[in-house]
Amino acid sequence: MTPGSIVKCRNRDWVLLPSEPDAYLLKPLTGSPDEIVKIKKQLSDLIGSDIPSERVEPSIFPFPTADEVIDFASAHILWNAARLTLRESSAPFRSLGRISIRPRVYQFVPLLMALRLDPVRLFIADDVGVGKTIEALLVARELYDRGEIKRFAVLCPPYLCEQWEKELREKFNFEPVIVRSGTIGALERRLPSGTNIYKYFHVQVISIDWIKSERNKHLFIHFCPELVIVDEVHGAAEATGGRTSQQERHELLKEIAKKDIHLILLTATPHSGKEEAFRSLLSLLKPEFGNWTFSELNENQRVELAKHFVQRTRKDIEDSWESQSCFPERIAEDISYRLSDDYQNLFKKTYDFCFEIIKSGEKLEERKRRVRNWGALALLRCVMSSPASALKALELRYKKTENTEEDDEEYFSSFIFEKSDDRAEDENPTPPIEATETNLPEPEKRKLRELARLAENLMDINKDTKLLKCLSIVQNLLNEGFNPIIWCRYVSTAEYVGEKLREKNLNIQVVTITGRMPDDERKIKIDEIDSEKPRVLIATDCLSEGINLQDKFNAIIHYDLPWNPNRLEQREGRVDRYGQNAKKVKAIRFYGEDNPVDGAVIKVLLEKAKQIYKTLGTYVPVPEESESVLQAVLNALFLSDRTTQQISLFENQLINEFHSKWDKDVEREKVNRTRFAQRALKPAEVMAELEKTDAVLGDPESVRKFLFDSAQRIGF
């Protein structure tokens, strides 16, 4: 018997490995290095004399005889069974035998990059909906099946834990556990004595907001698994301005990155316009990357970074990697409505009220003036969202609040402008509105109460032309075979739209999901939706990031336009993504013709973003100094000529400066995506390797045929 021979022991065939002088080393035919066994030669001979199955001896495969051959079909089933079994250990990519999906060619690129790195330090920044989860888990599955890792963890926002758990279980055949505040007790009760959850459970999905705390992170870091995957990593960039939660995430990742482990970072928006924040993420891969300036890389630096960083648009993928389109066609439509007379009256009086409090605050100190401006914007946005949102915003307690602290400006602005690196706050912006009220005289407070009465009068659906028009759009989409998601900014608006839609009794499923629901309740409500029946989902932006909704929905309506174009793409990416079965998806931008709030946002932000998308093939994050964004919108609404209300936005110096900065980011992004689209890896080469593997070990069609033939053989 020589190394490489097939031997028999314990009624099983093994491959004989180069052995030790006194022992045989045996690996199962379809096993991994972890399953190698050592059998002492003396013991084998001694026991083997009484129990022949314990002896190590050459395997014998007698030639078949004519009597043993039943028919060609049986032989073909046997042949397919043998080669499909060998997929688990003999293919160049061992993971292919353990997963239940067929990845696209372009999704193998991060895996090929990872196999050239030791340790794996990879940043995957492909577009929204391309399949970054699959790309990362291909790497994890491959490392696991090769025996290079025994444990790994996925760190993600808490609302994505269930989705990662599902992907791991259903597509990659792992048995993960979710680690967060609501599960830790049950997991600890399952532990044997003398161990902990990080050592005992090999595959973990961990809430990054739970593990980042001083109380929880040290045990995880001490027993850190060999591979850590971090999703939505833009939310863990180094923060400035005292944003404690984000900084805690970054400090956690810095500690993890110091360890000699594999690390994979995922995000569709790696660069939010702040160079230092992006460098802080790159430094997690290698510390020296944190000192490099992206716009000034020399060739050696570019080559080195390209080993660790991949960033591709859908256009890159379809032009360079796929012979057929692997994404649905997105049909974008603009549909407008006109405000009813009653709604126009509410808007006009609210606008006048907001204009006066902004004007009267011009002599206040700068901080108080900004807070007052944010409150006016927040109030106006609530009023134009829905009567329910207007009523919620206007029915505030009329009492003085304590003076706000200096750093509350950032907190207040977050209620109006949706940042990409934070989960959307979908409650009505009570704090900035209350702060605006603090110094209001009683006559102006009476005006607020009058506005509330006008909003309450609009709760009659026949006076809300925005909602009536939306219901007409929904009916048309359903008639065309689409199942839409209606995106709302505030909880009160979402609940209002859902309630009115149910009252119409259209014999469809109507589900409303908002940030008031815990994560597990949202998952249950989505799972309960019957994909065989017409359906409509009304949601706030609590679902707009990272959640897969393409299995049950294929159209979206922006009931409230986001004030951040990045959020626009995140919403549309819930249905327009890899895995969408529909060939076409619809994205409807819904706005008021005579609604200056929508007009300002469209012209300042959304039209610019649309132009960039057409030019570059992807969205470029808006420069996220929220104050400059809000000030641009504020100028457009209140500080230009009020009489026309069709503002010459591009003549405004502040807006021009804002767009100029955005244009610089676009140029930077254009260069980066050209550099890091990984064109050095050739699609034909990747495809050739896959085809060779399939020819020897079977492709998805071979699996289908084997199952079909076997089921037919046994009469199933």
C-alpha positions in Angstrom: 0.0 0.0 0.0 1.4 3.3 -1.1 0.3 6.9 -0.3 -2.7 7.7 -2.5 -3.9 4.1 -2.6 -7.5 3.4 -1.7 -7.7 1.1 1.3 -10.5 -0.5 3.3 -10.9 -0.3 7.1 -14.0 -0.5 9.3 -16.1 -1.4 6.3 -15.3 1.9 4.6 -13.0 3.1 1.8 -10.2 5.6 2.6 -7.4 7.4 0.9 -4.0 6.4 2.4 -2.0 9.5 3.2 1.8 9.6 3.7 1.9 7.7 7.0 4.0 7.7 10.2 6.4 4.8 10.9 4.0 3.2 13.4 0.6 4.5 12.2 -1.6 4.8 9.1 -3.1 8.1 8.3 -6.5 7.7 6.5 -8.8 10.3 5.0 -12.4 9.4 3.9 -12.9 9.5 0.2 -15.3 12.4 0.5 -13.9 13.9 3.7 -11.9 17.0 4.7 -8.6 17.2 6.5 -10.5 17.5 9.8 -11.8 13.9 9.3 -8.3 12.3 9.0 -7.9 9.4 11.4 -4.7 7.8 12.7 -4.7 4.0 13.3 -1.7 2.3 15.0 -0.3 -0.4 12.9 0.3 -2.8 15.7 -3.2 -2.3 17.1 -4.6 -2.8 13.6 -2.8 -6.1 13.1 -3.6 -7.4 16.6 -7.3 -6.5 16.6 -7.6 -7.3 12.9 -6.9 -10.9 13.5 -10.1 -11.3 15.4 -12.1 -8.4 13.8 -11.2 -8.3 10.1 -13.0 -4.9 9.6 -10.3 -3.3 11.8 -7.4 -4.3 9.6 -6.1 -1.7 7.1 -5.8 -3.5 3.7 -6.1 -2.6 0.0 -9.6 -2.1 -1.3 -10.7 -4.5 -4.0 -13.2 -3.4 -6.6 -14.2 -6.5 -8.7 -15.1 -6.0 -12.3 -18.8 -6.1 -12.9 -20.3 -9.2 -14.5 -23.0 -9.3 -17.1 -25.4 -10.7 -14.5 -24.9 -7.6 -12.2 -25.7 -5.0 -14.9 -29.4 -4.3 -14.7 -29.9 -1.6 -17.3 -28.3 1.6 -18.6 -30.6 3.9 -16.5 -29.4 2.3 -13.3 -25.8 2.6 -14.3 -26.3 6.2 -15.2 -27.9 6.9 -11.7 -24.9 5.2 -10.0 -22.4 7.2 -12.1 -24.2 10.5 -11.3 -24.4 9.6 -7.6 -20.6 8.9 -7.5 -19.5 12.1 -9.1 -22.0 14.3 -7.2 -20.7 12.8 -4.0 -17.2 13.8 -5.0 -18.2 17.4 -5.4 -17.8 17.8 -1.7 -14.0 17.2 -1.7 -12.6 17.0 -5.1 -13.7 20.2 -6.9 -11.4 23.3 -7.1 -14.1 25.1 -5.1 -15.1 22.7 -2.4 -17.9 24.9 -1.3 -19.9 24.1 -4.5 -20.9 20.7 -3.1 -22.3 22.2 0.1 -24.5 25.1 -1.1 -28.0 25.0 -2.4 -27.6 27.8 -5.0 -25.7 28.4 -8.2 -23.7 31.6 -7.9 -23.3 33.8 -10.9 -19.8 34.1 -12.5 -19.2 37.6 -11.1 -20.0 36.4 -7.6 -16.9 34.2 -7.6 -14.5 37.2 -7.9 -14.3 37.9 -4.1 -13.7 34.2 -3.6 -10.8 34.2 -6.0 -9.4 37.3 -4.4 -9.7 35.7 -0.9 -7.9 32.5 -1.9 -4.9 34.6 -2.8 -4.7 36.3 0.7 -3.5 35.0 4.0 -5.1 36.1 6.1 -8.2 37.1 4.1 -8.7 40.8 4.5 -11.4 41.8 2.0 -13.7 44.8 1.4 -16.6 44.1 -0.9 -18.3 47.3 -1.9 -20.5 46.2 -4.9 -23.7 48.0 -5.7 -27.0 47.6 -3.9 -28.7 44.3 -4.8 -25.7 42.7 -6.5 -25.4 39.9 -3.9 -22.7 40.8 -1.4 -24.1 38.3 1.1 -23.6 35.5 -1.3 -20.2 36.7 -2.2 -19.1 36.8 1.5 -20.6 33.5 2.4 -19.0 31.8 -0.6 -15.7 32.7 1.0 -16.8 31.6 4.4 -18.1 28.2 3.1 -14.9 27.6 1.1 -12.6 28.3 4.0 -14.8 26.2 6.3 -14.8 23.2 3.9 -11.1 23.4 3.3 -10.6 23.2 7.1 -9.0 26.7 7.3 -11.6 27.9 9.8 -13.7 26.1 12.3 -15.7 29.0 13.6 -16.9 32.3 12.1 -19.2 35.2 13.1 -21.3 37.7 11.1 -21.6 41.1 12.8 -24.6 43.1 11.5 -27.2 45.6 12.5 -29.8 43.9 14.8 -32.6 44.1 12.2 -30.6 42.0 9.7 -29.8 39.1 12.1 -32.8 37.0 11.0 -32.0 37.5 7.3 -28.4 36.5 7.7 -29.5 33.4 9.8 -31.9 32.4 6.9 -29.2 32.9 4.2 -26.7 30.8 6.2 -29.2 28.0 6.9 -31.1 27.8 3.6 -28.4 28.6 1.0 -25.1 27.6 2.6 -26.2 24.7 4.9 -24.8 26.1 8.1 -26.5 25.8 11.5 -26.1 29.4 12.9 -27.3 30.9 16.1 -28.3 34.6 16.6 -26.6 36.3 19.5 -28.2 39.5 20.8 -30.0 40.6 24.0 -33.2 38.6 23.4 -31.4 35.3 22.7 -28.3 35.3 25.0 -30.2 33.6 27.9 -31.5 30.7 25.9 -28.1 30.2 24.3 -26.3 30.1 27.6 -28.7 27.5 28.9 -27.6 25.2 26.0 -23.9 25.4 26.9 -21.9 22.5 28.5 -20.0 23.5 31.6 -16.6 25.1 31.1 -17.3 26.8 27.8 -18.9 29.9 26.4 -21.2 30.8 23.4 -18.3 32.0 21.2 -16.3 28.7 21.6 -19.3 26.4 21.6 -21.4 27.6 18.6 -19.3 27.5 15.4 -21.5 29.8 13.3 -22.8 33.0 14.9 -24.9 35.9 13.7 -24.3 38.7 16.2 -26.0 42.1 16.6 -23.1 44.6 16.4 -25.0 47.0 18.6 -25.2 44.3 21.3 -21.6 43.1 21.1 -20.0 46.6 20.9 -20.7 47.5 24.5 -17.9 47.4 27.1 -19.9 44.7 29.0 -20.1 42.3 26.0 -17.2 42.8 23.6 -14.2 41.6 25.7 -15.3 38.0 25.9 -16.0 37.9 22.1 -12.6 39.5 21.3 -10.8 37.1 23.5 -12.5 34.1 21.9 -12.7 35.7 18.5 -13.5 33.2 15.7 -11.1 32.7 12.7 -13.3 34.7 10.4 -15.5 37.8 11.1 -17.8 39.2 8.4 -19.1 42.7 9.1 -22.2 43.9 7.2 -23.3 47.5 6.6 -19.8 48.5 7.7 -20.3 52.1 6.7 -22.1 52.4 10.0 -18.9 51.6 11.8 -16.6 54.2 10.2 -14.7 56.3 12.6 -17.1 59.0 13.8 -16.5 62.7 14.5 -18.8 65.0 16.4 -19.4 62.8 19.4 -21.7 60.2 17.7 -21.1 57.6 20.4 -22.9 54.6 19.0 -21.0 54.6 15.7 -17.7 55.2 17.4 -18.3 52.2 19.7 -18.8 50.0 16.6 -15.5 51.3 15.1 -13.6 50.7 18.3 -14.9 47.1 18.4 -13.7 46.5 14.8 -10.3 48.1 15.5 -9.8 45.5 18.3 -11.0 42.6 16.1 -8.7 43.8 13.2 -5.6 43.6 15.5 -6.1 39.8 15.8 -4.6 37.4 13.2 -7.9 36.4 11.7 -9.8 36.6 8.4 -11.9 39.8 8.1 -14.5 40.6 5.4 -16.2 44.0 5.3 -19.5 44.6 3.3 -21.3 47.8 2.3 -22.8 49.3 -0.8 -21.8 52.8 0.3 -18.2 52.7 1.5 -17.6 56.4 0.9 -20.1 58.8 2.3 -18.2 61.9 1.1 -15.9 61.9 4.1 -12.4 60.8 3.2 -11.3 60.3 6.8 -14.2 58.0 7.5 -13.5 55.9 4.5 -9.8 55.6 5.4 -10.8 54.4 8.9 -12.5 51.5 7.3 -9.6 50.7 4.9 -7.3 50.7 7.9 -9.1 47.7 9.3 -7.8 45.7 6.4 -4.2 46.9 6.8 -3.1 49.8 9.1 -1.1 51.5 6.3 -4.2 51.9 4.2 -5.5 54.4 6.7 -2.7 56.8 5.7 -3.3 56.7 2.0 -5.2 59.3 0.1 -7.4 57.6 -2.4 -7.1 60.4 -5.0 -3.3 60.3 -4.9 -2.5 56.6 -5.0 0.7 55.6 -6.9 0.7 52.4 -9.0 2.1 50.2 -6.3 -0.5 51.4 -3.8 -3.3 50.9 -6.3 -2.2 47.3 -7.0 -1.8 46.5 -3.4 -5.3 47.9 -2.5 -6.9 46.2 -5.4 -5.9 42.8 -3.8 -8.3 43.7 -0.9 -11.0 45.9 -2.4 -13.6 45.3 -5.0 -16.3 47.7 -6.1 -18.5 47.1 -9.1 -21.7 48.7 -10.5 -24.4 46.7 -12.1 -23.2 48.1 -15.4 -19.7 46.8 -14.8 -21.2 43.4 -14.1 -23.5 43.2 -17.1 -20.9 44.7 -19.5 -17.9 42.6 -18.3 -19.1 39.5 -16.5 -22.5 38.3 -17.6 -23.5 37.3 -21.1 -27.2 37.6 -20.0 -28.8 40.2 -17.8 -29.0 38.9 -14.2 -31.0 41.8 -12.9 -34.5 42.9 -13.6 -35.2 45.9 -15.8 -36.1 48.9 -13.7 -38.9 51.0 -15.0 -38.7 54.4 -13.4 -41.8 56.7 -13.5 -42.7 60.1 -12.2 -46.4 60.5 -11.2 -47.7 63.7 -9.7 -50.8 64.8 -7.8 -52.3 68.2 -7.0 -53.2 69.2 -3.5 -56.9 69.7 -2.7 -58.1 73.2 -1.7 -58.3 72.2 1.9 -54.7 70.7 1.8 -53.5 73.8 0.0 -55.0 75.9 2.8 -53.2 73.9 5.4 -49.9 74.1 3.5 -50.1 77.8 3.0 -50.9 78.6 6.6 -48.1 76.2 7.8 -45.7 77.7 5.3 -46.5 81.2 6.5 -46.1 80.2 10.1 -42.7 78.5 9.4 -41.6 81.4 7.3 -42.3 83.9 10.2 -40.6 81.8 12.8 -37.5 81.5 10.6 -37.5 85.2 9.9 -38.0 86.1 13.6 -35.1 83.9 14.5 -32.6 85.6 12.3 -31.3 87.6 15.2 -30.8 84.7 17.5 -27.4 83.2 18.2 -26.3 80.8 15.5 -27.0 77.6 17.4 -30.5 78.6 18.4 -31.3 79.9 14.9 -30.3 76.6 13.3 -32.4 74.6 15.8 -35.3 76.9 14.9 -34.8 76.3 11.2 -34.6 72.5 11.6 -37.9 72.7 13.6 -39.6 74.7 10.8 -38.4 72.2 8.1 -39.5 69.3 10.2 -42.9 70.7 10.8 -43.4 71.5 7.1 -42.2 68.1 6.1 -44.7 66.4 8.5 -47.6 68.5 7.2 -46.8 67.5 3.6 -46.4 63.8 4.4 -50.0 63.2 5.4 -52.8 64.6 7.5 -52.1 62.0 10.2 -48.4 63.1 10.3 -49.4 66.7 10.4 -51.8 66.1 13.3 -49.1 64.2 15.2 -46.6 66.9 14.7 -48.9 69.8 15.6 -50.6 68.2 18.6 -47.6 68.8 20.9 -47.7 69.5 24.5 -47.6 73.3 24.9 -45.0 73.7 27.6 -41.5 75.0 27.8 -38.7 72.5 27.3 -35.3 72.7 28.9 -32.6 74.5 26.9 -30.9 72.2 24.4 -27.2 71.4 24.6 -24.7 72.4 21.9 -24.5 68.9 20.4 -28.3 68.6 20.0 -28.1 70.2 16.6 -26.9 67.0 15.1 -29.6 65.1 16.9 -32.3 67.5 15.7 -31.2 67.5 12.1 -31.3 63.6 12.0 -35.1 63.8 12.3 -35.2 65.6 8.9 -32.3 64.4 6.8 -31.9 60.6 6.5 -28.2 59.7 6.9 -27.0 56.6 5.1 -24.9 55.4 8.0 -27.8 55.3 10.5 -31.0 53.4 10.6 -33.8 55.8 9.7 -35.7 57.5 12.5 -39.3 57.1 11.4 -41.1 58.8 14.3 -42.5 62.3 13.9 -39.7 64.8 14.7 -41.1 65.9 18.0 -37.8 67.1 19.6 -36.9 69.8 17.0 -40.5 71.0 16.8 -40.7 71.3 20.6 -37.4 73.1 20.7 -38.8 75.5 18.1 -41.8 76.2 20.3 -39.7 76.9 23.4 -39.5 80.7 22.8 -42.8 81.1 20.8 -45.2 83.7 22.1 -48.8 82.6 22.9 -50.3 84.0 19.7 -48.1 81.8 17.6 -48.9 78.8 19.7 -52.5 79.5 19.0 -51.7 79.4 15.3 -50.2 75.9 15.8 -53.5 74.7 17.5 -55.4 76.2 14.5 -53.2 74.3 12.1 -53.9 71.1 14.0 -57.7 71.6 13.5 -57.1 72.0 9.8 -55.1 68.8 9.7 -57.8 66.9 11.6 -60.3 68.0 9.0 -58.2 66.5 6.3 -58.5 63.0 7.8 -61.5 62.6 5.4 -60.0 60.6 2.6 -61.9 62.6 0.0 -60.0 65.7 0.9 -56.6 64.0 0.7 -55.9 64.0 -3.0 -52.3 62.7 -2.4 -53.7 59.5 -0.9 -56.5 59.1 -3.5 -54.0 59.3 -6.3 -51.7 56.8 -4.6 -54.6 54.3 -4.2 -55.3 54.7 -7.9 -51.6 53.9 -8.7 -51.8 50.8 -6.4 -54.8 49.5 -8.2 -53.2 50.0 -11.6 -50.0 48.2 -10.4 -52.0 45.3 -9.1 -53.9 45.1 -12.4 -50.6 44.9 -14.2 -49.4 42.0 -12.0 -47.1 44.1 -9.7 -47.1 43.8 -6.0 -45.9 47.2 -4.6 -44.2 48.5 -1.5 -45.3 52.0 -0.4 -42.4 53.8 1.3 -43.4 56.4 3.9 -41.2 58.7 6.0 -43.1 58.6 9.3 -44.9 55.9 11.3 -48.0 58.0 11.5 -48.2 58.3 7.7 -47.6 54.6 7.1 -50.3 53.6 9.6 -52.7 56.2 8.0 -52.1 54.9 4.5 -52.4 51.3 5.6 -55.7 52.0 7.4 -57.2 53.8 4.4 -56.1 51.1 2.0 -57.7 48.4 4.1 -60.9 50.5 4.3 -61.1 50.4 0.5 -61.6 46.6 0.8 -59.8 45.7 -2.5 -59.5 42.1 -1.5 -55.8 42.2 -1.2 -53.3 41.6 1.6 -52.3 44.9 3.2 -49.4 44.8 5.7 -47.9 47.8 7.5 -44.4 47.6 9.1 -42.8 50.5 11.0 -39.9 51.1 13.4 -42.2 50.7 16.4 -42.2 46.9 15.8 -39.4 44.8 17.2 -37.2 43.0 14.6 -38.7 39.6 15.2 -42.2 40.9 14.8 -41.3 42.4 11.4 -39.8 39.2 10.2 -43.0 37.3 11.2 -45.2 39.7 9.4 -43.1 39.5 6.2 -43.0 35.7 6.4 -46.8 35.5 6.9 -47.4 37.4 3.6 -48.9 34.9 1.1 -46.9 35.2 -2.2 -49.7 33.6 -4.1 -52.2 36.4 -3.5 -52.1 40.1 -4.4 -50.4 42.1 -1.7 -49.2 45.6 -0.7 -46.6 46.5 1.9 -46.6 49.9 3.5 -43.3 50.5 5.3 -41.1 53.2 6.7 -37.4 53.2 6.1 -36.9 50.7 8.9 -37.0 48.2 6.1 -35.1 50.1 3.4 -31.6 48.9 4.3 -30.3 45.3 3.8 -33.7 43.6 3.9 -34.5 41.2 1.0 -38.1 41.8 -0.2 -37.6 40.7 -3.8 -39.3 37.3 -3.3 -42.7 38.9 -2.6 -42.6 42.4 -4.1 -41.6 43.9 -7.5 -42.6 47.5 -7.4 -42.2 50.5 -5.1 -43.9 53.9 -4.6 -42.1 56.7 -2.9 -45.1 58.1 -1.1 -42.8 60.5 0.8 -39.7 61.5 -1.2 -36.5 60.9 0.8 -34.3 63.9 1.4 -31.3 61.7 0.8 -30.9 60.2 -2.7 -28.9 57.3 -1.1 -32.1 56.3 0.7 -33.9 56.4 -2.6 -31.6 53.7 -4.0 -31.8 51.7 -0.8 -35.6 51.6 -1.1 -35.6 50.6 -4.7 -32.8 48.0 -4.1 -35.2 46.0 -1.9 -37.0 44.8 -5.0 -34.5 45.6 -7.8 -31.8 43.1 -6.8 -30.2 39.7 -7.6 -32.7 37.0 -7.1 -35.7 39.0 -8.3 -37.8 36.6 -10.4 -39.8 39.3 -12.2 -38.2 40.5 -15.4 -39.3 44.0 -14.7 -39.7 46.1 -11.6 -41.3 49.5 -11.2 -40.1 52.4 -9.2 -42.5 55.4 -9.0 -41.4 58.7 -7.7 -44.6 60.3 -6.3 -44.7 64.0 -5.8 -47.0 67.0 -5.6 -47.0 69.4 -8.6 -47.9 72.3 -6.4 -46.0 71.1 -3.3 -42.9 73.3 -3.0 -41.4 70.9 -0.4 -41.2 68.1 -3.1 -40.1 70.7 -5.7 -37.2 71.8 -3.6 -36.0 68.3 -2.8 -36.4 67.1 -6.3 -34.4 69.9 -7.8 -31.7 70.3 -5.1 -31.2 66.5 -4.5 -33.1 64.0 -6.5 -32.6 65.4 -10.0 -28.9 65.8 -9.4 -28.7 62.2 -8.2 -30.7 61.0 -11.3 -28.2 62.8 -13.6 -25.3 61.2 -11.8 -26.9 57.7 -12.1 -27.3 58.1 -15.8 -23.7 59.2 -16.2 -22.0 56.7 -13.9 -24.4 53.8 -13.7 -24.7 54.0 -9.9 -25.7 56.5 -7.2 -23.0 58.5 -5.5 -23.7 59.3 -1.9 -24.7 62.9 -1.3 -22.1 64.8 0.7 -23.5 64.1 4.1 -22.8 67.2 6.1 -26.5 67.2 6.9 -26.3 70.9 7.8 -25.3 71.9 4.2 -28.0 69.6 2.8 -30.7 71.0 5.1 -29.5 74.6 4.5 -29.7 74.1 0.8 -33.3 72.9 1.1 -34.1 75.7 3.6 -32.8 78.3 1.2 -34.8 76.8 -1.6 -38.0 76.9 0.4 -37.8 80.0 2.5 -34.9 82.3 1.5 -35.6 82.7 -2.2 -38.4 84.6 -3.9 -41.6 83.5 -2.2 -44.0 84.9 -4.8 -43.0 82.5 -7.6 -42.5 79.3 -5.4 -40.8 77.9 -8.5 -37.3 78.8 -7.2 -34.3 79.4 -9.5 -32.3 76.9 -7.4 -29.3 76.7 -9.6 -28.7 80.5 -9.3 -28.4 80.1 -5.5 -24.8 80.3 -4.4 -25.2 77.8 -1.5 -26.8 75.2 -3.7 -24.2 75.7 -6.4 -21.5 75.1 -3.8 -23.3 72.0 -2.6 -23.6 70.6 -6.1 -20.0 71.5 -6.9 -18.8 69.4 -3.9 -21.1 66.5 -5.0 -19.5 66.7 -8.5 -16.1 66.3 -7.0 -17.3 63.1 -5.2 -18.7 61.9 -8.6 -15.3 62.3 -10.3 -13.6 60.5 -7.4 -16.1 57.7 -7.6 -15.7 57.4 -11.3 -12.0 56.9 -11.0 -12.3 54.5 -8.0 -14.8 52.2 -9.7 -12.6 52.1 -12.8 -9.6 51.1 -10.7 -11.3 48.5 -8.4 -13.8 46.7 -10.7 -11.3 43.8 -10.7 -10.9 43.6 -14.5 -7.6 41.8 -14.0 -9.7 38.7 -13.3 -11.1 37.6 -16.7 -14.7 36.2 -16.8 -13.7 33.7 -19.5 -11.1 32.2 -17.2 -13.5 31.9 -14.2 -16.1 30.4 -16.5 -13.7 27.9 -18.0 -12.7 26.6 -14.5 -16.4 26.2 -13.6 -17.2 24.4 -16.8 -14.3 22.0 -16.2 -15.5 21.3 -12.7 -19.1 20.8 -14.0 -18.0 18.4 -16.7 -16.3 16.1 -14.3 -18.4 16.5 -11.1 -21.8 17.6 -12.4 -23.6 20.9 -12.8 -27.0 22.0 -11.5 -28.7 20.2 -14.4 -27.0 16.9 -13.3 -28.3 17.3 -9.8 -31.8 17.9 -11.2 -31.6 14.9 -13.5 -30.2 12.6 -10.7 -33.0 13.5 -8.3 -35.6 13.1 -11.1 -34.3 9.7 -12.2 -33.9 8.4 -8.7 -37.4 9.5 -7.7 -38.8 7.8 -10.8 -36.8 4.6 -10.1 -38.3 4.2 -6.6 -41.8 5.2 -7.8 -41.9 8.5 -5.9 
